[in-house]
Amino acid sequence: MKSRPKVGTTGELKFTVAQEHVIDFATDGMPAVLSTPRLIGLLERTAREAMYPFLDANERTVGAEIEIRHLAPTPLVRERHLPCARNRVRRREHHLSRRSA
């Protein structure tokens, strides 16, 4: 590892909700909205990419512990930002948040 990320290290992923991100049961009037499994994958990607500057070329980061409340819908074709920040010292843990505007 080149260096340890400091508490407060941040990363952000900007993406637009596309057809591959939405629930697959959007039928009978159910709107096409961002699915929770896709959101979790994007949150993990955001945290992983925030670590890249601290890793040597032969290093990778894996694993996540996630506690999530996904309560507001994000419709198809809506642009979103997923910020993350390192919030613990002992382990490489990230606080990830996404809020609807």
N, C-alpha and C positions, 0 to 999 in steps of 0.2 A: 504494500500500500504506500503510495506516495506521501500521503499525510492523512491524518484523521479529520473527518469533517467536524467542524465546530457546531455547537448548539446554535441554532438560528440559520444554518445553511439551508437555502431554499432552492426549489426547482419548480418549474411550471410546464404543463403540457397544454397547448392550445389545439383544439380539434372541433370539428363540426359533426354533429350527430348525423350519421349516414344510415342507410338501410341495414347494413350489417351490425349496427349497434342497438337496434330496437328489439323490443319483445317479439317473439315469434307467434304469439297468440293474439295478435291485434286483429280480431274479427268481430263481427256483430256490433259495430260502433265503438269498439275499444280503440283508442288512439294509438298511433305508432310512437312510442316513447322509449327513451334510453333504458335498457334493461340493467338490473342490478348486477348480474354477472359481468356484463361488459364494462360497467362503471368500475367494478373492483379491478378488472384487468388493466384498465387505463390508469387507475390510482397506483397500482403496483409498478406499471411502466414509468410513471412520473417519478416515483421514489427511486427506482433503479437508475434512471437517466440522471437524477440529481447526484448520484454517487460516482458516475463516470470520471469526473475530473480528479477524484481522489485515488483511483485504481491504477495499478500498473497494467501494462499491455496484456499480460498473461492472467490477470485477475478478473473475476466476475462476482456479482452479488446475486444471491437467490434467497427465497423465503420471505414470508411476511406473516404478521399477526394482524388481523383486521377486525375491527369492531365498527360497524357501520349502521347508520340510520338513513335510509334512502326514502325520503317521504314526499318529495316534490317531483312532478314529472318534468322531463326535458324533452320537448317535441323534436321530431325529425327535422333536420336542416337548421337547428339552432346551434350557434357557436358557443363553446364553453371553454373556460380556463380551469385547469386543475392545479392549484398551488399545493406545494408540500414544503414542510420545514422540519429539520431535525430538531427534536425536542428533548432528547435524553443523552446523557453523557456516557454511560457504561456500555451501551450497545448501540448499534446502528439502527435506531428506530426513527420513524417519521410520523409526523402528524399530517394527515391528508384531509383536505376539506374541499367541498364543492357546494356552493350555494347558488340557488336560482336568483336571477336578477329580478 
